[in-house]
Amino acid sequence: MTTYKELFGKAVKYLSTDPTTEAEGQVWYNSTSGTFKSVVAGAAWSSGAPLITGRVNIGGAGTQTAALAAGGSLPASPYQTTATEEYNGSGWSSGGNMGTARYALAASGTQTAALAFGGSTYPPTLKSDTEEYDGSTWTAGGALGTARNYLASAITAPQTAGLAMGGNVPGATTATEEYNGTAWTAGGSMNTAKWRTSGAGTQTAGLNFSGYNPPGNTFGNASESYDGSTWTTTNSLNTVKATAGGSGLQTAALSYGGSNPTDLSATETWDGTSWTTSSATLASARNSMGSAGNSGSAALAFGGGPVSTVTEEYNVSASIITGAAWAAGGNMNTARYGLGSAGTQTAALAMSGNNGVGTDAVESYNGISWTNTTSLPAPTARWRTAGSGTQTAALLFGGYIGPTGDTGTTQKFDGSTWTSTGSLNTPRRSLAGSGSGTQTATLAFGSYQPGGVSAATESFNGTAWTSVNSMNTARGYLAGAGIQTAALSIGGSDPGGNTGATESWNGTSWTTVNSLNVARDSLGATGSQTATIAFANGSPATQAESWDGTSWATTASLSTARGALNNGNAGTQTSAIAFGGSIPPNTAATEEFTGETSALNYKTITTS
């Protein structure tokens, strides 16, 4: 009899705990549970970081880890957009704007060599425009022979060999066009006229499926394959629908979401012969989304209707992927905004703030609940402060004491007692600090005062503050991260409005680096100079962004829109905490952030 080892090349292991790195199909006996187990691949959708701009009828291209979102329609005037966004596998960042704002367009290619064509402007005007993207800039290409919207593309086709299929001209069409990098020429006509249709594959191995069919714009499930000259009818989808997402190859494609007419979440997989309904479903049923993906085992769905920023990732993997997310934590005892903070997600400190007036309240967090601890000594109740350090060795500095005004007061906390130390050289409020700095080595920068904004920076040595080189951009209501010798100043505002300005500190001077995707002030931030998360806004918002040392990209949004929350450090980029702020009214709500995680998909083997 053939043994398992002969079949798989490995023996069945005898283990007391489940392994963390076993290959798919490996079998072991868990002596603790008394069961045989294995690692099994499965298909699933998981949450990804949201788009910066919510939209529908988007052009999508690229792969799951390097996707492109181009154009789309907005819920209000001007109703169409030129916005381009790039996905790096973790979040979205702004790309170069399209030359022509439009929606209901098609796209193909890669993130650094994409093709976008067709679409509409509002009031409804069909477009034949083609644009080519090089990773930063869109330039005009040859126009389609037939202006149309709601068409499909062979999504994996390269920029120099695009395929346009179907669409509304007006009225559904069978017209196919092929792009050679310069101009479009007519290809073989499809067997079924359709619009709001989906596609996959390449110019010489294309696939088209679903859509509205004449007469009467009925929902359809027709599927066809293209060999570079002729379309051949193939087995139909299991679900009749239109406005669905589509990605992959002619021999390994995916169809997901859409409407018929209610929004759908179902996914179907294509193996080159037939469509199979998958057990994996979108968490958010929607239509007219953007799509990316060059295989049948990895895809990206983003935006869609109702107008959404939602992004989801599809994977066939031996791992269970859990997307980054914020979850509710214990509420503070005192609702407030403009407070200072220190510590980590499971050992945080909330200091001062405004609960109608400046407060001296101090609370500590153990990862579950908040406990009142030693209050600030009189008369230093204040708000719009900054903090750094840990829960048992914190520093609180600056702020506003009503009605006396701005203060440079600095105090140390040892977990039970507050001690005054050297004051800032310049009294100020709405400043930021290097939140991961220590009680004896911290940086303070910026401010917003009646006299205007400041770029002033000061360094603390445990006893006194010393003025050092100023930021390049004066601003207040900003956020900070990092340590005394490697800090980051983030966002803020001046009398002209909010800014996305970001600067990096090397211990001597500030250098301007890439800005936030969304200009904002009164935000929270935590992390290091090369790995930071920034969240919320002065006007209550849920948006969050992640910094990788080079650029900002979206990450999971807060559950509760809020502004003017904690300014300082409390956690890391992948294990952060947000507390307090203004909704309005003031809130005591706490949320905890956990970055994306991946774990092996264990399966207990039974005889049934």
Sequence and secondary structure as in RCSB ss.txt:
>XXXX:A:sequence
MTTYKELFGKAVKYLSTDPTTEAEGQVWYNSTSGTFKSVVAGAAWSSGAPLITGRVNIGGAGTQTAALAAGGSLP
ASPYQTTATEEYNGSGWSSGGNMGTARYALAASGTQTAALAFGGSTYPPTLKSDTEEYDGSTWTAGGALGTARNY
LASAITAPQTAGLAMGGNVPGATTATEEYNGTAWTAGGSMNTAKWRTSGAGTQTAGLNFSGYNPPGNTFGNASES
YDGSTWTTTNSLNTVKATAGGSGLQTAALSYGGSNPTDLSATETWDGTSWTTSSATLASARNSMGSAGNSGSAAL
AFGGGPVSTVTEEYNVSASIITGAAWAAGGNMNTARYGLGSAGTQTAALAMSGNNGVGTDAVESYNGISWTNTTS
LPAPTARWRTAGSGTQTAALLFGGYIGPTGDTGTTQKFDGSTWTSTGSLNTPRRSLAGSGSGTQTATLAFGSYQP
GGVSAATESFNGTAWTSVNSMNTARGYLAGAGIQTAALSIGGSDPGGNTGATESWNGTSWTTVNSLNVARDSLGA
TGSQTATIAFANGSPATQAESWDGTSWATTASLSTARGALNNGNAGTQTSAIAFGGSIPPNTAATEEFTGETSAL
NYKTITTS
>XXXX:A:secstr
   HHHHHSS  EEESS  SS  TT EEEETTTTEEEEE  EEEEEEE   SS BBS EEEEETTEEEEE  B S
STT BB  EEEE SS EEE    SS BBS EEEEETTEEEEE  EETTTEE   EEEE SS EEE    SS  BS
 EE TT  TTS EEE  BSSSBB  EEEE SS EEE    SS BBS EEEE SSSEEEEEEEETTTTEEEEEEEE
E SS EEEE   SS BBS EEEE SSSEEEE  BSSSB   EEEE SS EEE S   SS  BS EEE SSSSEEE
EE  BTTB  EEEEEEESEEEE  EEEE    SS  BS EEEEETTEEEEE  BSSSBB  EEEE SS EEE   
  TT  BBS EEEEETTEEEEE  EETTTEE   EEEE SS EEEE   SS  SS EE TTSBTTBEEEEEEEET
TEEEEEEEEE SS EEEE   SS  BS EEEEETTEEEEE  EETTEE   EEEE SS EEEE   SS  SS EE
EEETTEEEEE  SS B  EEEE SS EEEE   SS BBS  EE  B SSEEEEE  BSSSB   EEEEE  EEEE
 EEEE   
